Amino acid sequence: MINLNFNISNPWSDRWTILWNKSKLLTQHKAIEFNGYRTSDIITLDFQFKPTGDHAGVRCILGLFGYEMELHFYDVRHWDYETNSFIN
């Protein structure tokens, strides 16, 4: 897994609200989500790449002045850690 994260948050706020959530199944096992949040973060930059494990895929979050957008492209299947493969 690759996870790069930079965050500056407001320590006097605990605000966190989902503004919108759009999701779509692209193929039998691949999905995409586009989400918007209102948070207590002043700046957020987050990138995650997970090639294996539950919901493996790519996730990017960009945020400025308390508003964040998330784009997540992932596999909807769960991971079987005993066989190192996806459960169909």
Secondary structure, 3 states (H helix, E strand, C coil): CEEEEEEEECCCCCCEEEEEEEEEECCCCEEEEEEEEEECEEEEEEEEEECCCCCCEEEEEEEECCEEEEEEEEECCEEECCCCEEEC
